[in-house]
Amino acid sequence: MVVKDNYSLREHNTFGIEAKASRFFEYTSVDELQEFVRERAASGDESPLLHIGGGSNLLFLNDFDGTVLHSRIDTITVVDDSDDTLIVRVGAGILWDAWVQYAVDHRWYGLENLSLIPGEVGASAVQNIGAYGSEAKDFIVDVEAVNLQTGEATLFSNEDCKYGYRDSAFKHDLKGLYAVTHVHFRLSHVFCPHIDYGGIRKALAERAINESELSAQQLRQVIIEIRKSKLPEPSELGNAGSFFTNPIVAREVFEAIFRRYPTMPHFDIDDEHVKIPAGWMIEQCGWKGKDLGRAGVYEKQALVLVNRGGATGNDIKTLCEHIQSDVKAEFGIEIVPEVNFIC
Ligand SMILES: Cc1cc2nc3c(=O)[nH]c(=O)nc-3n(C[C@H](O)[C@H](O)[C@H](O)COP(=O)(O)OP(=O)(O)OC[C@H]3O[C@@H](n4cnc5c(N)ncnc54)[C@H](O)[C@@H]3O)c2cc1C
């Protein structure tokens, strides 16, 4: 267990924003967390709590006047194993990509397309992370969590978590109420690659990898290489990945815009809804590669806002608001940050 006062969170957020927590509490077991919660309740402490993972989806706007919690629970246990599938219980404090690598090394298949997403396993169940046609919710069976008011441990089923696009009940009804301690994933003993998404097939062809002989390790490596070519490395250029979610709009709204922009990329969701890439709209508004003070828009991908050096959370927020306002004026669409603003 680690407890620190007046603690810098700079190394705990991938934007590299300087912000301090009044207190930082890092635990290695459910027992330690429960003891913290019960002692806190007994002392009548009602100061705010914030549970963080790797800070790869956080924007600190101020110092945090309360306790920041962080998990170091790092166990991986097989809890069920049948002919074709198995269920693995994974500690929330493990780095997501270390877990994906571990699964691939053990020939437990399914997570390959989610390779190299920053952050920790606990947050994957909060955020419903997704990439290259896969989402965490497709593999999550249950989520173990501790109630931050009572210390009681609870098991949430996949259905209880109400997963949606980059969304879950932990961002709404359950927001701030629970610490995720373990996530149970169902993986497969049989490798079924998903390569029909985001240029994977093309990347395989460029590397002369025969689709019929593709291994999970090769697929993971290709995803890593594609991602590295498109996204900035946070240790070199502070960022939180996609800053905005891609809006899903009514088909009439899409059609009206499409008449003005016939080359607009889009994805049909169903008969009535269409998803429009927020990055494309931001680019049309002329923001790609532009800076506003110490905050900027990444030159290779307009969906990514970056810290050009020394930016505050409010510098990034100001840039975000300018972009939102320009997109609204041009397309009539409100784009919504995916990043969690911490006030
Ligand atoms: C370069 C880059 C690329 C990215 N690419 C992708 C991508 O392809 N797909 C994608 O989905 N995301 C992507 N992201 C966003 C980010 O990686 C995910 O949102 C990730 O799940 C955040 O994990 P984290 O551990 O850093 O969580 P944090 O950012 O620390 O927290 C995120 C949220 O989860 C909550 N939380 C964290 N841990 C716990 C816990 N144990 N219990 C309860 N609540 C908790 C926090 O309170 C917060 O609300 C990217 C980010 C970066 C920097």
PDBQT file of the ligand as one rigid body, heavy atoms in Angstrom, charges set to zero:
ROOT
HETATM    1  C1  LIG A 401      -2.436   7.162 -27.537  1.00  0.00    +0.000 C 
HETATM    2  C2  LIG A 401      -3.777   6.721 -27.050  1.00  0.00    +0.000 A 
HETATM    3  C3  LIG A 401      -4.546   5.858 -27.830  1.00  0.00    +0.000 A 
HETATM    4  C4  LIG A 401      -5.805   5.417 -27.378  1.00  0.00    +0.000 A 
HETATM    5  N1  LIG A 401      -6.513   4.561 -28.161  1.00  0.00    +0.000 NA
HETATM    6  C5  LIG A 401      -7.706   4.094 -27.738  1.00  0.00    +0.000 A 
HETATM    7  C6  LIG A 401      -8.440   3.164 -28.528  1.00  0.00    +0.000 A 
HETATM    8  O1  LIG A 401      -8.001   2.734 -29.584  1.00  0.00    +0.000 OA
HETATM    9  N2  LIG A 401      -9.644   2.750 -28.053  1.00  0.00    +0.000 N 
HETATM   10  C7  LIG A 401     -10.148   3.179 -26.862  1.00  0.00    +0.000 A 
HETATM   11  O2  LIG A 401     -11.247   2.744 -26.478  1.00  0.00    +0.000 OA
HETATM   12  N3  LIG A 401      -9.465   4.056 -26.099  1.00  0.00    +0.000 NA
HETATM   13  C8  LIG A 401      -8.261   4.521 -26.501  1.00  0.00    +0.000 A 
HETATM   14  N4  LIG A 401      -7.572   5.426 -25.742  1.00  0.00    +0.000 N 
HETATM   15  C9  LIG A 401      -8.153   5.910 -24.500  1.00  0.00    +0.000 C 
HETATM   16  C10 LIG A 401      -7.719   5.125 -23.252  1.00  0.00    +0.000 C 
HETATM   17  O3  LIG A 401      -6.636   4.303 -23.536  1.00  0.00    +0.000 OA
HETATM   18  C11 LIG A 401      -8.868   4.267 -22.690  1.00  0.00    +0.000 C 
HETATM   19  O4  LIG A 401      -9.986   5.060 -22.386  1.00  0.00    +0.000 OA
HETATM   20  C12 LIG A 401      -8.435   3.486 -21.447  1.00  0.00    +0.000 C 
HETATM   21  O5  LIG A 401      -9.422   2.556 -21.076  1.00  0.00    +0.000 OA
HETATM   22  C13 LIG A 401      -8.159   4.377 -20.239  1.00  0.00    +0.000 C 
HETATM   23  O6  LIG A 401      -7.556   3.563 -19.273  1.00  0.00    +0.000 OA
HETATM   24  P1  LIG A 401      -6.811   4.151 -18.024  1.00  0.00    +0.000 P 
HETATM   25  O7  LIG A 401      -6.404   3.010 -17.175  1.00  0.00    +0.000 OA
HETATM   26  O8  LIG A 401      -5.749   5.079 -18.461  1.00  0.00    +0.000 OA
HETATM   27  O9  LIG A 401      -8.004   4.936 -17.297  1.00  0.00    +0.000 OA
HETATM   28  P2  LIG A 401      -8.068   6.435 -16.789  1.00  0.00    +0.000 P 
HETATM   29  O10 LIG A 401      -7.879   7.364 -17.930  1.00  0.00    +0.000 OA
HETATM   30  O11 LIG A 401      -7.190   6.617 -15.615  1.00  0.00    +0.000 OA
HETATM   31  O12 LIG A 401      -9.596   6.476 -16.322  1.00  0.00    +0.000 OA
HETATM   32  C14 LIG A 401     -10.642   6.401 -17.252  1.00  0.00    +0.000 C 
HETATM   33  C15 LIG A 401     -11.966   6.303 -16.487  1.00  0.00    +0.000 C 
HETATM   34  O13 LIG A 401     -12.029   5.054 -15.821  1.00  0.00    +0.000 OA
HETATM   35  C16 LIG A 401     -12.177   5.241 -14.402  1.00  0.00    +0.000 C 
HETATM   36  N5  LIG A 401     -11.375   4.176 -13.764  1.00  0.00    +0.000 N 
HETATM   37  C17 LIG A 401     -10.118   3.816 -14.061  1.00  0.00    +0.000 A 
HETATM   38  N6  LIG A 401      -9.751   2.732 -13.346  1.00  0.00    +0.000 NA
HETATM   39  C18 LIG A 401     -10.816   2.416 -12.564  1.00  0.00    +0.000 A 
HETATM   40  C19 LIG A 401     -11.070   1.385 -11.600  1.00  0.00    +0.000 A 
HETATM   41  N7  LIG A 401     -10.187   0.432 -11.302  1.00  0.00    +0.000 N 
HETATM   42  N8  LIG A 401     -12.280   1.381 -10.965  1.00  0.00    +0.000 NA
HETATM   43  C20 LIG A 401     -13.214   2.313 -11.254  1.00  0.00    +0.000 A 
HETATM   44  N9  LIG A 401     -13.033   3.307 -12.167  1.00  0.00    +0.000 NA
HETATM   45  C21 LIG A 401     -11.847   3.344 -12.820  1.00  0.00    +0.000 A 
HETATM   46  C22 LIG A 401     -11.682   6.636 -14.128  1.00  0.00    +0.000 C 
HETATM   47  O14 LIG A 401     -12.285   7.195 -12.976  1.00  0.00    +0.000 OA
HETATM   48  C23 LIG A 401     -12.123   7.368 -15.399  1.00  0.00    +0.000 C 
HETATM   49  O15 LIG A 401     -13.496   7.683 -15.313  1.00  0.00    +0.000 OA
HETATM   50  C24 LIG A 401      -6.302   5.865 -26.142  1.00  0.00    +0.000 A 
HETATM   51  C25 LIG A 401      -5.528   6.733 -25.360  1.00  0.00    +0.000 A 
HETATM   52  C26 LIG A 401      -4.278   7.142 -25.793  1.00  0.00    +0.000 A 
HETATM   53  C27 LIG A 401      -3.445   8.033 -24.918  1.00  0.00    +0.000 C 
ENDROOT
TORSDOF 0
